[in-house]
Amino acid sequence: MNSFMNSETPPKKTSLVIDFVIVGGGLAGLGCAIALRRVGHRVQVLEADSGLNMQTSGGIRMPPNMSKILYHWGLHEQVQQIAFKSQAIDLQLFEKDELLGTHIWDEEMLQETRGEFVMARYCDLRKLLYDTAVALGAKILFNSHVKTIDPDARTVTLASGRVFHADVIVGADGSLGKTREIMEAETPQPHQLVMYSSTVPKKAVLQDKELRPLYDRTHRAMYAWFGYGRAVLAFPTGGDRDLGLYVYGPADGNEGQWEQPAPIEGMRRILETAEPRLRKLGALAKPPICVPVTDFPDLEDWVHDSGRMVIIGEAAHPMPPGAIQTIAMAVEDGAVLAKLFSHLRAEDQISNFLYAFEDLRHPRCTAVLKKEFGDIFFMTLPPGEMQEGRDAHFRAKRDAGESVLAGGEGETVEEWSEMKDIFGYDAEDEADDWWQEWGVLKEHAIGREIVESGASISSIVVQHQATSTGSIKKQQSTTRTKFSGGQPRLQF
C-alpha cells in the first residue's frame, strides 16, 4: 500500500465560517459537503429522496483522479471495503466472440497519479459519503422538495414552506434540477442512443462456466464490447457484489430518468445481435434503468449574477450516462470549492472564490466531456474504414503481446501524456496553485495582510514574482476521439 493512502492530510481551516446550503444529496452534494466541512464551514444538504435507497444497486467506476481525493480525505480503508480494484480491461467485439486485446493498467502510471482504478455499487459509495458527511457535522435533510430558490435573497424554500438561509447556495441537483434552470440552460439535444444500466447477480455469473471468467479475481478486469451502434461495459462492483452492466444501443422509447425502472425487454432487444455471453448476461440481469445519451449545451455561467450561488456536478456539466468521469468530476468540484473557501477571511472574497471555481473547473470539465463522448462514439462506430482501422490496430497490439491501449515506439509519449492529464490531475493542487498565484496577489492589492504557513503575504508575493509564469496552469484541451491510423484514446 502506498504511504499516501495511509493517512488523511489535515486540511487548512477557514478563518471565516459561513453557511452553505447544498441543493441535492447525491454523490455531488455529499462529496461537496464533506469537503466544506473538512475546512470548517457550516453545511446544510437538502435532498428530495426519502432516504439513501440502498436498493439502488447500479455499478460505478472510480478513476484514479477521484480515488486519490477520497484517499486524501482519509477514506482509503472505507473505499477498499466497498470496492474492487481493477488491474486490466478486456476489449472485445459485440457481434462475435473475439477478444481484440487486453490492457494492463501501468502500475508506474498509477503510482504517479496517486490513485487507483476501483469499482463499486452506487448505493455503497453514497452511503460512505453520507456517513462521512454526517460524522463531520454536515446536516442532511431528506424529503426536502425544493419549491423556489432565490439567489439574490440567498434563500431556498421547500414545498413544506420551510425556508433555509445561506451565505452560498450550491446547486448539486443534477442536469434536470432547479438550479440549472435558474442558470438559463438551453434545451438539451438527445442523441440516437440510450444507455441501460443493470446488474447481474454474482452467483448467477459464477454458476455459468462461460461467464465465470468475468469475475476472475486474479485478472480483476473490466470489459468492453464494441459494436455497430451498440456497446457494452461490464465490471465487478466489489466484494460479493453483482456485476455492473452498461448497455448502449439505439433509442427505443424506454428512456426515462435514473430513478425510473425500464422494461428489461428493451435491453435484451439491443443484445439480440450480440455474442452468446452478452445474451446470457441480458437474460440474467436485474430490471434496469434506461436514460438517453444527451448533449447538454454548455452553460455560459456556473455562478449566478448575485455572486452567491454556484452549480456543480451534473447541474453544471452533465456527462453522458455511464461515463467514467461523471462522479469524479463532481467530487473534484467539491474538493476545489472547499480548497478555495479554506482561505476565506472576509465576505468580499465569496464571489471572487466562486468565479475562481468556475475559471478552474470549466476548461477541465469541458475537455473531459469531449473525451467521454468520444469514447462512446469510438465504441459504437459503424462498419467502415474507421472501424476497420480501430480493430486492426488492436489486433496488431494483441498479436504482438502488448497492452492494447499502451503506446508503442514513437507513440508512448503522446498516449501516456493524455492519460496522465486525465487520471493524474489533482483538483486540490490546482486550487492551491490558484491561491498562490492569484489569490494572495489580490489580497495584497487591497492591502489585506494574511499569513500562510508562517509566512506573511509580502514574502509570498515576492516568491510569486520570482517564480510565477504569469498564468494559472490550464488543463490541456482534448478533442473528440478520432481514428486516423494513430493510437486510439480510451480511458474507461
Secondary structure, DSSP 8 states (H G I E B T S, - for coil): --GGGSS-------SS--EEEEE--SHHHHHHHHHHHHTT-EEEEE-SSSS--TT---EEEE-HHHHHHHHHTT-HHHHHHH-EE--EEEEEESSS--EEEEEE--HHHHHHHT---EEEEHHHHHHHHHHHHHHTT-EEESS--EEEEETTTTEEEETTS-EEE-SEEEE-S-TTSHHHHHTT----EEEEEEEEEEEE-HHHHHTSTTTGGGG-TTT-EEEEEEETTEEEEEEE-STT--EEEEEEEE--S----TTSB--HHHHHHHGGGS-HHHHHHHHH----EEEEEEE----S-SB-TTSSEEE-GGGTS---TT-TTHHHHHHHHHHHHHHHHTT--SGGGHHHHHHHHHHHHHHHHHHHHHHHHHHHHHHT--SSHHHHHHHHHHHHHHHTT--TTS--TTTHHHHHHHHHHHHS--HHHHHHHHIIIIIHHHHHHTT---EETTEEHHHHHHHHHHH--SS------------SSS------
